[in-house]
């Protein structure tokens, strides 16, 4: 890639011939701004209507075919359909008296639930010997098995549930829905408030950073239009592909962040060209051809990183990455077409309205950044040790990270699934919220099934952290033995995770040795534990792919193995620090109440993988924008220290403002009611700030000053072997 093609702002205007294809796109958009803007708005409206008419739904449908939990679930489906499917709980509580005193109403509701569409079975908590009635008789639960995930049944299904349970409410019982019904009963998340907060903070940052009102508003409006199209497209594709529930929010977060950044880079270049006397159409075209080139390279990098999540081998994770790509691609498309159209309309009036004297990179304001860079050149070891020291301290909590699943217990107290969770925990013990289903395949057993059932139940009862073991009953076709193990601890507790590992790896294999039978631990809790295990095992693969990609990208673009190694190492340090902050907030509970999390939770198993891919892509954006300016100065002067100072002076303000904007967009999403979204919001905001402040402003200038001329050393044999990236 040519240094000028990726500069944020640079050398004399129009000093080089820009890429013709991008220039034609930019000039074409600038010459017909109204047509371009109206076309974008028409597409936005059409896709918005289409998504509402034909769009799909979002559901956390995770399948790991080779795991114990999935194999056990498949056996249940094949041999005992009434016990398989998707489970949900209807939790009853008697504020006065007992549940049994309302037996007629309970029976009426159980019968009504059984008749509902997509229901396989509904248990009667008042049946003789039922374990679903608490010792004091005031709390009970109805287990409902569905043929499909309740989330996919649509919001109208909740009204059917309410009608079926109405007799119990009329009888004076409180009724709450939990278990697998949580996705159906949770209020539909809306991130409008988060988006508004992010926009407001972004506007303030832009006004303070650059002073110009139009230059501040332009990136926000274009990003908003791009994200609207991305979400509508995602909704239409969701009719064919089942994306996770966090997919649309993730697409909005990433789309807004990069959309504002990309538009900002082009607007900055345009303002500089206008200040140099270039006419608006030519300036818009040249901005697209230069800064637009960097935008396309950056967007491609982010997209490749997100699609790299498919390397995990888990479709659910790969599809979350794909959802984020919708936001990135539309943001890049908007940057090279919609932004130049808006800039051309603004023309020379771009800085007419301002809250203070407008700042541009050509106005000499880079002197402060130059002084800062020269200070880093005089004290490189101090800057390096300070930056590394901060990152190491922030990363300390990472040593205690525990992956798991964020369940109903962390939801707001106003949610029906949170109320149901607390009532179950209080009446039956915390482990009742995460029961484990034990499935024994006796089709090829050499021992009598009755003997196997007795032996296994006895061994299960002796395992530490087991609160209750039900008898193992044969299925109607005698192919399986099925029982329930209730842990003594809640589903998010580390002890429950250890219990699942013990049952799978020790208890069942030992109890079934020599019998010819095979044992499996399944159910929602077991599935999440084994999903987390899979994530832990495959995270190193994603890290290796991402780091290798970062190394090759920097090596190909800047022809320097030392800079490529530096980028890879700093990526690892910065992401480790971000992980540490996430662990401290959510797992240790430092300040979690301030962001609306009701209890300490494990780190959602796929969050570290998502964070790594996203942060890699975003950090490469800033790396490319900064290093390209340094490289341009180095090619002109061959002065290593001066090149660092010049590059930082030219790009420092834009990168810092872009990072603050992106961090503000991310952190605004802590207002989401979804704890996983809060986790991603905190992690991504911290990552961006660490990358822009500590890495770009402390570590990069320090390392490059220490390396000096060696930073640009490239062996001739490697130079011939490595392809060149040209934008």
Steps between C-alpha positions, in 0.01 A plus 500: 500500500638843421558718800283775362213262441460428866581833657251671722618831374823561333743685270408769251154467358477296184877439505450153356261338255239319714342166410275573201216263584438646844551852370229448238262371767569800722471754220182337370338515844613862545360608162159342569463536878121524513458188286743303715347609830142438383602156368644405839186618677274310258702183556481556877121537497446205265721268705341619825152416370620169355663401827180564695294303250731208428780516757591210727552470875814462709565202726793357695483156341837338570574150377821303561434162337800317645449594866355283772209738552396495135535122464289450813238744374485319166446167677213650700341641186516162327381288791293722730358799309293620795817550707701658217458823313542840662413542866334786684373558853179652629572590864210532746512666840227536761533828692238364739429133571636223276506407134315176577204701628453615137523152352202542269642818346845340462351197328298719267812697399711187452237362264486832312880508467503145363256602227709795381662472155862376500471357855615140546409471866424695817558342842260519793688630808229365730516142374586245775876488561572800278832673582359826362327605823705670772516365854286785634246452220509864396709471182472260206596484136353352185755359253391565141673335204476667159564361154709808413678785670230718664676810368409402145129479585456877478383760750136400449568165664549672834133599497412132456710411804331771702155368406599146595631610841217746570307257725795482739526878518128528567547252784754734664827346385785706356614358167844562348672347200857372515738243357489487122211747497736785585562595136126517435406698810783751519396845377616557146834679541514851362830680463356834391605666826850359470525617140379848596754527782779380273400753234484785751846424639640460148360840403657663805839339428490613137399855589775527760758332279435687176265789577299472177127423534453352152821299527367356827150420376600349165666181636210441740226525238677284242580236763137496613373441145759227438415319822127520426558322170728244668241407763222473244714274280590291803133461588419378149788249504382386845198349326742248349785485753439481875719766660554529876291746702799733543567514124303818417644691794849387407445618141379839627793540739764418241318677216461826691857492627673439168242702304572816698874435483507441125293810429723700734815401311350613168355820646837592649675456166225696319524797741873514452468504120232770515731708721771457235269649236384185318145509360244284689442238227871441446562502876226242559634278223856523627388432858335177388803402293743551791332466840235285333770253407596471865135455591461207260818335627388553860148371432640196323726432796214522750278281281767235454558496875129460572452228238805331650271403789380217278843347573356412841303227324183618677232636268338712773825691558577538130153643441551765768811605311302502176237724661768754592627497140165640384570814704860527377423454129214750492714750696778470241253530211352810661845649550595489131160604358270665753772698680643670187146588394436670833840671494435635150168645616675669790779617271697801623239552773634194686658724768260795484310407817723426796504501879861615503770567243494191273806278526650323200816297469651762269461791744817439696324344794718193472780677690371365832502145363850555362625616838339198658662263247840662551457455876437131434817502290702643788349263761415183306579257783284694744208502254548130425520391865206722598281364221591136559461548876144631462406213268645238735314641801172507307557142385548356852133388541534299178682229700170413671270512197221242503299442188136401534146604420321809628161367608170635629646579842678806359187651343327808646274429798198619302531214248265204543786254438706664776205473742452135402873434545504649850182317604642165385831564675326599824255209505706214352861613527718683245580181307135451407548777243755287317402131524706246306335222303681165507432272201620140496488316168431134594419364153826307490545445872621164628361567850129527595373859466354486853841417646662775295238751622563410863879513466506830313252672735706385798824630353341833403374554855854476640649768272588824684277801425199281409185610686255247359489201264174371359453129424598400147189390314494314169342659194190339352708310244749386767789648300608760756518564870428863586549682830569845643791628707444827687826679594539667837616819328350726235557457126748791482710370790846357429414201721216406263739510205738273690211265580415462131864418424508245782182325386612486136864405553491286816168405657310364201798323336588332831141402583439355152834321460447147375123540451502582129280805569595857417419806712442863407440823691266736317257785561545876466759538776714214372475638146626841611788345696610296202456802272734695728750214492491508121551877498799470734656236279450695178586850622874438444420412137326834447782685676759329281306581183449863601860559609634336184268713288613817680864406447456434128291813446756735656790316335339523155394862537809650665779256404633470855514175701581693820191718465293189429630330816437819696139515380437136593651533848320824578174346386544219749588739782207733434241223470634339819449829682145531364422144609627587847262794531205286390585233759533761775161657421282196429669205671646681800212747515703823511241764413255256339206651691570832326421341165194304616638147550331338800763236585855392418502294182752296304629640174264390223698234318496659156571859613883466508498357149271777371704768675825372355373501143334843530787669683752360253314652210452837667859522624625425150297801381696732729826318434464549124400866529792584731775291342412613149562861602825407672606299194423791268719732707776237520501453122537878459759584769664171613488651850361230731424723800368782282275258312341381824442860609357598161274197475364547850445872442306438179280217626495531879199730528285299259592163652439624854162652413403189304590277795307716747197492272514125451550441874203726579282308253601170659473605865152645439379143451554418868143628525382183324306255714701211349799423725701358208453827310616688810806274511583564135438873544741531793759274337495676163498852646794421725683328214464802270616743769796278590596466137470871416646647820751252637604313186490777235609792722745327734624170368512550122707823507721356775570175314554673167740749653693217664516309172605806302603419145473127577121540504511515121748216443382226265716206382513489121395134487195574716417807295485284189292228670235716665225646277441873501169655597399790277184695567 
